[in-house]
Amino acid sequence: MNFARALGTTAMLSRMSAYTWEGTSSDARFFGRVREQNAGEVPVMTDDARALSLAVAAREEGFEVAPEAPLWLFLPAIWPVQSRAWIRDNRIRQLRTMIEGNWVDLPWGTADYFEVEASEQEFIQALGLPPRPPGRVWLLRPPPGVGDLDQTLQLLSDSAETARVKIDVSHGFFDHTSRTLAALFKTA
């Protein structure tokens, strides 16, 4: 399915040009602590980005790993620059498969990474956003006064429901989320 065509992004492209993947928080100091240990460069056998050493260090500064579900892939692009950062994605992802009647975990092949990245880019570009730089794990700091990222996502979802905006990968949800998120950071 071509999401860009289905969502009619041609008209949206010029409207969304203000959003960017560039820039990170100047408050993100966790890079230095982990770099001293060289831990941020070591590949990790995990599917969970929260297990990366830089993600653990970032958590101490209030940054959390951004959700990877298609519904929320756009969040880092609309998140205030001073409340976001990114780290290199050095995960070795795993595929669970059955071999000779036994379940085994195998590392992803190169094609698996490219396929997932292409699929995610399709969602992002369907919303009129510029392509997301590959190989990054995005870190987001919740708005002031909001406990954590899960609570922020719940507030965004609740706001959409109250406004009768369908919660799906659509321009309506994207626009509503952008406005609501801006208001959450502005009122803090």
WONOR-V485399 format. One record per pair of residues at least 6 apart in sequence whose C-alpha atoms are under 8 Angstrom apart, sorted by sequence separation. I is the first residue (numbers start at 0). J is the second residue. If there is no record, write none. Layout:
i j
I J
I J
This chain:
i j
33 39
48 54
49 55
57 63
66 72
96 102
97 103
123 129
124 130
141 147
145 151
159 165
160 166
165 171
166 172
95 102
96 103
123 130
140 147
141 148
159 166
164 171
165 172
43 51
54 62
75 83
95 103
96 104
123 131
140 148
164 172
54 63
65 74
95 104
96 105
139 148
142 151
54 64
65 75
94 104
95 105
120 130
141 151
156 166
93 104
94 105
120 131
164 175
39 51
93 105
94 106
39 52
93 106
94 107
159 172
38 52
39 53
49 63
92 106
93 107
38 53
49 64
91 106
92 107
48 64
91 107
159 175
116 133
159 176
33 52
33 53
62 82
62 83
155 176
158 179
62 84
30 53
33 56
29 53
32 56
155 179
155 180
29 56
29 57
27 57
29 60
28 60
54 86
27 60
53 86
51 89
51 90
48 88
142 183
143 184
48 90
142 184
126 169
144 187
46 90
126 170
143 187
45 90
46 91
89 134
142 187
43 89
44 90
45 91
46 92
88 134
122 168
42 89
43 90
44 91
45 92
46 93
72 119
87 134
88 135
126 173
39 87
41 89
42 90
43 91
44 92
45 93
87 135
88 136
40 89
42 91
44 93
86 135
87 136
69 119
72 122
73 123
85 135
86 136
72 123
85 136
86 137
76 128
85 137
86 138
69 122
84 137
85 138
83 137
84 138
20 75
26 81
73 128
83 138
84 139
20 76
24 80
25 81
83 139
19 76
23 80
24 81
27 84
82 139
83 140
18 76
19 77
22 80
23 81
24 82
82 140
18 77
23 82
24 83
82 141
23 83
24 84
82 142
23 84
78 139
22 84
23 85
75 137
75 138
75 139
65 136
64 136
65 137
64 137
65 138
64 138
65 139
63 138
64 139
62 138
63 139
62 139
63 140
62 140
61 140
62 141
61 141
57 138
65 148
54 138
63 147
63 148
48 136
70 167
70 168
69 168
73 173
77 177
78 180
19 128
20 129
18 128
19 129
16 127
18 129
20 131
15 127
16 128
20 132
14 127
15 128
16 129
12 126
13 127
11 126
12 127
11 127
12 128
8 125
3 121
7 125
8 126
9 127
2 121
3 122
6 125
8 127
1 121
2 122
6 126
3 124
4 125
3 125
2 125
3 126
6 169
6 170
